[in-house]
């Protein structure tokens, strides 16, 4: 909706300060420290600092801690650990988020000082809400265990101060059914769960289509009610050749307001990288991969790591709400304790940052809300406002990269386990200079943003889906007329993209005057903060909106798509009377 960078319009003193901080941190962001510049040891490969978890009584130790990191917690053991904590503190509340298809409870924990149990209490406090999530993909259990350790430390250890200026909502185990579908693992932990839920659906591809009880429960019980300022989603990659302990990304959907995502990338990430290096001895950078077929690498790319400008991922779609998000992934081949420590370190740095800068972050998101609504009111009726329905990555410039030439697995001596890592890939990596940093999102296709959309009464499931996203939808009580445009479909095609058969509509928009709108139709006015989200969901050419995920397929086929030229059923209005 905004084709200018966020710092090129509506500049305030707050934004100027943010930009100065970004410039101050720029060297830290691209700098690979020498031994002389590093204030403490940098840990490589499987290394972790001794005693990083502290000493705790047996009943407050996690399953990995009790088993030399050979096991991860079952869903029952997660609930048991949470239960042990809540009987020892007055600073915890429980959010029942969902019941899985197999009957397991998905819960989130609210940590606040003083205790906060409702969204109303959180709002009255004025404190920002931060949501932390683990185990959306159970083979990637590291964030789950790191969050349990952090909950213990925030309540009873050295991190109690992190509740001074913020409220934390923590869901350690977002995929309980997948967590308990155990199989053998070539490494640590020795047993891991299944990536998908019990319906065989990937929860981290459900951010737009909303068909799983887990993601629907997250939206209904947390996102829509508590409105977190920032969300964190923890993952692990497979075997990689980069030299970073953990890598991070934020929403890169070009349709989202650029201020919140720009702040995370340009201001937060440099500060976090420096903090994790100085306080925890780990190197971090953007969530990318390089082409391992040739050496030295020339490109460090989001695309190669399957991080897209589309909105299918929860952390990506969250940017369409004018809020901030971080997804982070550890290398998959290192020891379980190392991966847990990496998430622990990055999350700790994030919470230190939000505890100190939360008010500044709230102001940026509030300004984004106001700007979205203002632009709709001032420009949409004249057809002057445009937003992006697709995007790509360009380079921010050349960087120095930490990388290993190879990282081949081999049998552990005397076993049948293919879990070894080349010794060279466990020590300090090489520094490769002049690598293109392909993580800058740019829009590639635009559509006009209307004052709103009209949804036919027979498409009530579409209206209900928007409500699940917290988009305001009204029912028209009396017949009216509208001037606007409709999309005439020439063809409906399927395109295999990112592992899914996505629907692609080919056609063009045509102007329409005095369209008759019957009573009972649904009205989606874009004069609301979630206008970007509604736009992305409903636009016929959005990369992975409702059309892309096939939500209109049955309707369009029954209307004769493929046999004749038909109109996309959602009408864009620029005037309603």
Secondary structure, 3 states (H helix, E strand, C coil): CCCCCHHHCCCCHHHHHHHHHHHHHHHHHHCCCCCCCCCCCCCCCCCCCCCCCCCCCHHHCCHHHHCCCCCCCCHHHHHHHHHHHHCCCCCEEEEEEEECCCCCEEEEEEECCCCCCCHHHHHHHCCEEEEEECCCCCCCCHHHHHHHHHHHHHHHCCCHHHHCCEEEEEECCCCHHHHCCCEECCCCCCEECCCCCCCCCCHHHCCCCCCCHHHHHHHHHHHHHHCCCEEEEEEECCCCCECCCEEEECCCCCCCCHHHHHHHHHHHHHHHHHHHHHHHCCCEEECCECCCCCCCCCEEECHHHCCCCCCCCHHHHHHHHCCEEEEEEECCCCCHHHHHHHHHHHHHHHHHHHHHHHHHHHHHHHHHHHHHHHHHHHHHHHCCCEEEEEEEEEEEEEEEEEECCCCCCCCCCCCCCCCCCCHHHCCCCEEEEEEEEEEEEEEEEEEECCCEEEECHHHHHHHHHHHHCCCCCEECCCCEEEEEEEEEEEEEEEEEECCEEEEEEEEEEEEEEEEEECCCCEEEECCCCCHHHHHHHHCCCCCCCCCCCCCCHHHHHHCCECCECEECCCEEEEEEC
